């Protein structure tokens, strides 16, 4: 037997004529009425449904109690999230909802959720062995979903605002030092992905950004690389998406070492018969397909660490963290480093990498010297 949908809950399906339709319900003086929205694509109809539900709830004079359960609300939220979140973000959200939130909260009425019970769920997750970071992520998913429920006036407050998720200590940053970085790049000489490692260490680009790099993004004459997209690998395959944030879409100056490595890489690809101009990938596997980060890490990066006699670490630490820390240690302006990293602000860069900024002496002594 099909379950009864909660107040205002929508459903999306494809029609025989190829169009998509979304159905939702509104309360009228004559009783509950069904409304239908049509569009050419699923994404378009989901966006129209989200707008209609938001307008419906905002038009309501006040919060109206409803019998909708957490599971029923998340079924509705799911339709919105899959078209408003990036692919990997949606997969993470979906896993957290399926594995943690719905088993613990799904049968509760949305309006009956209490801060005490949500707090207890977090404590149970910690007792079961989940890390503080994972529980905090669970909290983030629930808080985001309940914010939407408040906007739609399904509930009058978000109980997550009254709950204390576990504190997460700042992650330890373990970049390569100057000598280790030299050994790392020396050991990469002759590797198919030598230029990728050089670019990672000298530009701070993320592995997905390197995987999504086109030759049209490179201006080797003026030594500039433009970050325009990222290669995302998920359960459904690989896709190209916009960079992580708006600040992540950036131009990065390249040192001569990186330009030389890229020129040699391009010559080898051309010799192998791969195109090396225009909107084609710079880094591919042996058959010209996008790189698979998991394969790259286990088949190339980890053996490379052993050849260089380096402790086990992550690609992110060996390249991106190393670029940022070595740049700051060399006295590069913090704003320039922050822009190259694509950080949200210089303040974020300074707070995370403060210990790597050189100490140029006491400010009081500096002022004495300046005003003598």
Secondary structure, DSSP 8 states (H G I E B T S, - for coil): ------TT--EEEE-TTS-EEEEEEEEETTEEEEEEEEESSHHHHHHHHHHHHHHHHHHSSS------BHHHHHHHHHHHHHHHS-HHHHHHHHHHIIIIIHHHHTTSBGGG--HHHHHHHHHHHHHTT--HHHHHHHHHHHHHHHHHHHHTTSSSS-GGGG---------------HHHHHHHHHHTTT-TTHHHHHHHHHH---HHHHHT-BGGGEETTTTEEEE--EEEEETTEEEEE--SSGGGSEEEE--HHHHHHHHHHHHHHHHTT---SSSSBSSB-TTS-B--HHHHIIIIIHHHHHHTT-----HHIIIIIHHHHHHHHTT--HHHHHHHHT-S-HHHHHHHHGGGS-----HHHHHHHHH-
